[in-house]
Amino acid sequence: MSTTSAEPVVSLSPEPTASTPPPTPPKPRTPARRRGFGARAASILPPLGVLIVLLGAWYGVSIALSASGKGFLMPMPHEMFTQGFFNPQVGSDIWIALFRTTGVALTGLAIAMVIGIGWAIAMSLARWVERSTYAYAVMLQCIPILALVPLVGFWFGYEFLARVIVCVLIALFPMVSNTLFGLQSVDKSQRELFRLQKADKWTVLTKLTLPAALPSIFVGMRTSAGLSVIGAIVGDYFFRRGEPGIGSLISNYQSRLQSAELFAAILAACLLGVAIFAFFGWLSKVAVGRWYDSTR
């Protein structure tokens, strides 16, 4: 009688050995809230660090000038608020003047947008218009605005209308150049597709070129927004009749050597330009941010 020996059972699952490390567990996913906080911190911390460095350098220069008896040349940063914005009389004058300058800047910007976009559309539809008038737009940009301001005052007076005209002269060229660039940068294959469908010029303009040019148009708007604020301040600085704006206050503080008030007025003007620029940046994202890829 033969006896059968039991065969060893072979296990199909590999056993960990000394040479084979155990499998590592998957890493936990980072919560979306943490990623969002990191992205916001990465966008906020660098400019905040630069601001701290600039403030430190400002304080250092102010202390050095104060020690030499020339502290009026550059006041301490906090004096802009204690003697400027937080002073009831000075703060009231700054905000009222800033409101008037805002009205001039926005009016000039709106006129520059209408004229610039219309001019660029006309040049894109007719080559002879571009050949005849684009050189004059370049010349208008190259002429120093300070040379035109006295002429504007002689012809149009020294009040609201003259200030608006100065804003238009400064803010017009970026609207024309950026809009024309956007209208002429449409993909050639898309133009051929509309041509195959026998579309007329106005259909191509409203359905293709003008929507495709919106990113460039908004770039021109943001550029012209800052320039319109500069134009309003330049007009206020030279046209001292009528209701004074922030430029008139800057001139008055400069003549009286009120450095803290002067820096406060300059900071208010800078914040106005940044606010208008940020508004058009937000408007650009709302209008074209869903379909336009800015990284391409």
QUIRAGI-V153439 format. One record per run of one state. SS is the DSSP state (helix for helix, strand for strand, loop for the rest). FROM is the first residue (numbers start at 0). LEN is the number of residues. Records with the same first field share a line. If there is no record, write none. Layout:
SS = FROM-LEN, FROM-LEN
//
This chain:
loop = 0-31, 67-3, 73-5, 85-2, 125-1, 142-2, 156-3, 184-3, 196-4, 212-1, 238-7, 255-3, 288-8
helix = 31-36, 70-3, 78-7, 87-38, 126-16, 144-12, 159-25, 187-9, 200-12, 213-25, 245-10, 258-30
//
